[in-house]
Amino acid sequence: MKNINNHKPSIRRILVLIYAIMFCLNAEVYCQIASGPGQSAIIISSMKTFDWNDGPQGWEGTNDFKLNNTFKKLTGPLDGNAWITESPYNRETYTEGAYASSQGYKSTYPGPNLLTSPWLDVSGIKGNTLYVSFSHSIATEPAWDRSWMEYTTDGKTWHHLGKLNDQKGVNWYSESVYEFAHSDDASGNIDEATLKQYGLIPDANGLPIDTWTSNGTDSPTGPLGWISVKLKIDLGDYKPEIIHSKAIRFRYVAFSDAATAVPHGGWAIDNFTIGIK
């Protein structure tokens, strides 16, 4: 007699399905569960804002990125929960990467702070344009500590999103707002060794890089507080293609060499939105 128990779904798979259905029922747009590269994807047909007020919503933060709604630095929360780097000036966890041992730190740099989205399916968004936007508040060592946005369609290779003074962006790596948005090359004020060590650039040819970083000399002088950034993406703007992608993830990279990290500084992010406007 055939053992029918072998055909029963596992409890774990049932729980994952229940969670996915509950997430979609509470989403701001119509969504379903689709097949992403090894994981489920959230189907977005119009607009979706991740405000994180009810939890991570599938996002993952590494190292110092934590969800918090009571922090005091960086002018405090924008609206409920935000992702914030809690300890960017702690020498016990933040050191200057490849140079840690020569500078007497107790431990090595744990890698960049990465805030990564769940898999998204944007193939159902009508037209050949979509927008990505969010708000962030930063206070970093000017020029040395930087952040930027990336995307992947295969879960392996990450691609830079946007460019310097992007004509399709609002405050997207804009030198009129972030005067050092365009980094130095390998011989300038940037920690090439640590960027390479953690796979953020392949080699010196990966520099310069377009980013967000504080203005100032040794201490940040601005822009202080929450800044909204937005990017228009049209069909053909990026390879691999973003428009109509059935599986895509975004991540916010917050990189610090932490040789002179800013006390009570770091990065905070809120209200990531993707959709038709």
C-alpha positions as CSV (number, residue, x, y, z in Angstrom):
1,M,0.0,0.0,0.0
2,K,1.4,3.4,-1.0
3,N,2.3,5.6,1.9
4,I,0.2,8.8,1.4
5,N,2.1,10.6,4.2
6,N,4.9,11.1,1.7
7,H,2.6,13.4,-0.2
8,K,1.6,15.6,2.7
9,P,3.1,19.2,2.6
10,S,5.5,19.9,5.4
11,I,4.5,22.1,8.3
12,R,7.2,24.6,7.3
13,R,5.9,24.9,3.8
14,I,2.4,25.5,5.1
15,L,3.5,28.2,7.5
16,V,5.5,29.9,4.7
17,L,2.4,29.9,2.5
18,I,0.2,31.2,5.3
19,Y,2.7,34.1,6.0
20,A,2.8,34.9,2.3
21,I,-1.0,35.0,2.0
22,M,-1.3,37.2,5.1
23,F,1.4,39.6,3.8
24,C,-0.4,40.0,0.5
25,L,-3.8,40.6,2.1
26,N,-2.2,43.4,4.1
27,A,-0.3,44.9,1.2
28,E,-1.2,48.3,-0.3
29,V,-1.5,46.9,-3.8
30,Y,-2.7,43.7,-5.3
31,C,-0.1,41.1,-5.0
32,Q,0.4,37.3,-5.3
33,I,3.1,34.9,-4.6
34,A,5.3,34.2,-7.6
35,S,8.5,32.2,-8.2
36,G,11.7,34.2,-7.7
37,P,15.3,32.9,-7.9
38,G,15.0,30.3,-5.2
39,Q,12.4,32.3,-3.2
40,S,8.9,33.7,-3.5
41,A,8.5,37.1,-5.1
42,I,6.0,39.8,-4.3
43,I,4.0,40.8,-7.4
44,I,3.5,44.5,-7.7
45,S,1.0,45.7,-10.3
46,S,0.8,49.4,-9.4
47,M,2.5,50.9,-6.3
48,K,4.0,49.5,-3.1
49,T,5.5,51.4,-0.1
50,F,7.4,49.5,2.5
51,D,7.1,51.7,5.6
52,W,8.2,48.9,8.0
53,N,5.9,50.0,10.7
54,D,4.6,46.5,11.1
55,G,7.9,44.8,10.8
56,P,10.6,44.0,8.2
57,Q,8.1,43.2,5.4
58,G,10.7,40.8,3.9
59,W,13.6,43.2,4.1
60,E,16.9,42.1,5.6
61,G,19.5,44.3,7.4
62,T,23.0,43.2,8.0
63,N,25.4,44.2,10.8
64,D,24.2,47.5,12.4
65,F,21.0,47.9,10.4
66,K,18.1,47.5,12.8
67,L,14.4,48.5,12.8
68,N,13.8,51.2,15.4
69,N,11.2,53.8,16.2
70,T,12.8,55.4,19.3
71,F,16.3,56.5,18.1
72,K,17.4,60.0,18.8
73,K,20.3,60.6,16.4
74,L,19.8,61.7,12.7
75,T,16.9,63.8,13.8
76,G,14.9,60.8,15.0
77,P,12.3,58.7,13.2
78,L,10.5,60.0,10.2
79,D,7.2,58.1,10.7
80,G,7.3,55.0,12.9
81,N,9.9,52.4,12.3
82,A,13.0,53.1,10.2
83,W,16.0,51.1,9.4
84,I,19.0,52.6,11.2
85,T,22.6,51.8,11.7
86,E,22.8,51.7,15.5
87,S,26.6,51.7,16.2
88,P,28.6,53.2,13.3
89,Y,31.1,54.7,15.7
90,N,31.7,51.7,17.8
91,R,35.4,50.6,17.4
92,E,34.6,47.2,18.8
93,T,32.6,46.4,15.7
94,Y,33.6,49.0,13.1
95,T,37.2,49.1,12.1
96,E,39.1,50.1,9.0
97,G,38.8,46.8,7.2
98,A,42.0,45.7,5.5
99,Y,44.0,48.0,7.8
100,A,42.5,47.0,11.2
101,S,45.4,45.1,12.6
102,S,47.9,47.9,11.8
103,Q,45.7,50.4,13.6
104,G,45.3,48.4,16.8
105,Y,41.6,47.6,16.7
106,K,40.4,44.6,18.6
107,S,38.4,43.1,15.8
108,T,38.1,43.4,12.0
109,Y,35.6,45.3,10.0
110,P,32.4,43.1,9.8
111,G,31.6,44.2,6.3
112,P,29.2,46.9,4.9
113,N,25.7,47.5,6.3
114,L,23.3,46.1,3.7
115,L,19.6,46.7,3.6
116,T,18.1,44.3,1.0
117,S,14.6,44.0,-0.3
118,P,12.6,40.8,-0.8
119,W,12.3,39.5,-4.4
120,L,9.9,41.7,-6.3
121,D,8.0,40.9,-9.5
122,V,7.3,44.1,-11.4
123,S,6.4,42.5,-14.7
124,G,2.7,43.4,-14.3
125,I,3.3,47.2,-14.1
126,K,1.9,48.7,-17.2
127,G,4.0,50.9,-19.5
128,N,7.7,51.1,-19.8
129,T,8.5,53.3,-16.8
130,L,8.7,52.8,-13.0
131,Y,9.9,54.9,-10.1
132,V,11.9,54.0,-7.0
133,S,12.0,56.4,-4.1
134,F,12.8,56.5,-0.4
135,S,13.8,58.9,2.4
136,H,17.1,58.7,4.2
137,S,19.0,60.7,6.9
138,I,22.7,60.4,6.9
139,A,25.6,61.8,8.9
140,T,28.9,60.4,7.8
141,E,32.6,61.2,7.6
142,P,32.5,63.4,4.5
143,A,33.8,61.7,1.3
144,W,35.1,58.6,3.1
145,D,31.8,57.0,4.3
146,R,29.2,56.5,1.6
147,S,26.0,54.9,0.6
148,W,24.4,53.9,-2.7
149,M,21.6,51.8,-4.2
150,E,22.1,48.6,-6.2
151,Y,19.9,45.9,-7.8
152,T,20.1,42.3,-8.9
153,T,18.0,40.0,-11.1
154,D,19.9,36.8,-10.4
155,G,20.8,37.1,-6.7
156,K,24.5,36.9,-7.5
157,T,25.7,40.0,-9.3
158,W,24.7,43.5,-8.0
159,H,24.5,46.5,-10.3
160,H,24.8,50.2,-9.4
161,L,21.5,52.1,-9.7
162,G,21.6,55.6,-11.0
163,K,24.4,57.9,-11.9
164,L,26.0,61.2,-10.9
165,N,23.5,64.2,-11.1
166,D,21.0,61.8,-12.6
167,Q,18.7,63.8,-14.9
168,K,16.0,61.2,-14.1
169,G,16.4,61.6,-10.4
170,V,15.6,63.9,-7.5
171,N,18.5,64.2,-5.1
172,W,20.0,61.0,-6.6
173,Y,23.7,61.4,-6.2
174,S,23.3,65.1,-6.7
175,E,26.4,67.2,-6.3
176,S,24.2,70.3,-5.6
177,V,23.0,68.5,-2.4
178,Y,25.9,66.1,-1.7
179,E,29.0,67.9,-2.8
180,F,31.2,64.8,-2.7
181,A,28.7,62.5,-4.4
182,H,31.4,61.5,-6.9
183,S,34.1,59.6,-5.1
184,D,37.8,60.0,-5.6
185,D,39.7,57.3,-7.5
186,A,41.9,54.7,-5.8
187,S,44.6,57.3,-5.0
188,G,42.2,59.7,-3.2
189,N,40.0,59.9,-0.1
190,I,38.4,56.4,-0.3
191,D,39.2,53.1,1.2
192,E,39.8,51.0,-2.0
193,A,41.2,48.1,-0.1
194,T,38.1,47.5,2.1
195,L,35.7,48.1,-0.8
196,K,37.5,45.3,-2.7
197,Q,37.8,43.1,0.4
198,Y,34.0,43.0,0.7
199,G,33.2,42.7,-3.0
200,L,31.7,46.2,-3.4
201,I,34.0,47.0,-6.3
202,P,36.0,44.4,-8.4
203,D,39.2,46.4,-8.5
204,A,40.5,49.9,-8.8
205,N,38.7,50.3,-12.1
206,G,35.5,50.3,-10.0
207,L,36.3,53.8,-8.8
208,P,35.2,56.5,-8.9
209,I,31.7,55.6,-7.7
210,D,28.6,57.8,-7.4
211,T,27.1,57.9,-4.0
212,W,25.5,59.8,-1.1
213,T,27.9,61.2,1.5
214,S,27.9,64.1,3.9
215,N,29.3,67.6,3.1
216,G,32.0,69.1,5.2
217,T,35.7,68.5,6.0
218,D,36.1,66.4,9.1
219,S,32.6,66.5,10.5
220,P,29.3,66.5,8.5
221,T,27.8,69.9,7.9
222,G,24.8,68.7,5.9
223,P,22.4,67.9,4.5
224,L,21.1,67.1,7.9
225,G,17.7,65.4,8.5
226,W,15.5,63.4,6.2
227,I,16.0,63.9,2.4
228,S,13.7,62.3,-0.2
229,V,15.3,60.8,-3.2
230,K,13.6,59.4,-6.3
231,L,14.7,57.8,-9.6
232,K,12.7,57.4,-12.8
233,I,13.6,54.1,-14.6
234,D,12.7,53.6,-18.3
235,L,12.9,50.6,-20.5
236,G,16.5,50.1,-21.7
237,D,18.1,52.3,-19.1
238,Y,19.8,49.4,-17.4
239,K,21.3,46.0,-18.2
240,P,20.1,43.6,-17.0
241,E,16.7,45.1,-17.6
242,I,14.6,46.4,-14.7
243,I,11.4,47.1,-16.5
244,H,9.0,44.1,-16.6
245,S,11.4,42.1,-14.5
246,K,9.8,39.0,-12.9
247,A,12.4,38.9,-10.2
248,I,14.4,41.8,-8.8
249,R,15.9,42.8,-5.5
250,F,17.2,46.2,-4.4
251,R,19.7,47.0,-1.7
252,Y,21.0,50.1,0.0
253,V,24.7,49.8,0.7
254,A,26.1,51.8,3.7
255,F,29.9,51.7,3.7
256,S,32.1,53.1,6.4
257,D,35.9,52.7,6.8
258,A,35.3,53.9,10.4
259,A,38.8,55.3,10.9
260,T,37.1,58.4,12.2
261,A,33.4,57.5,12.2
262,V,31.0,60.2,13.2
263,P,29.7,59.9,16.8
264,H,25.9,59.6,16.7
265,G,26.0,59.4,12.9
266,G,25.3,56.7,10.4
267,W,22.3,56.1,8.1
268,A,18.5,55.9,8.6
269,I,16.1,54.8,5.8
270,D,12.3,54.9,5.6
271,N,9.4,54.5,3.1
272,F,10.9,52.7,0.2
273,T,8.4,53.0,-2.7
274,I,8.3,51.3,-6.1
275,G,5.7,51.7,-8.8
276,I,4.1,53.8,-11.4
277,K,4.9,57.2,-9.9
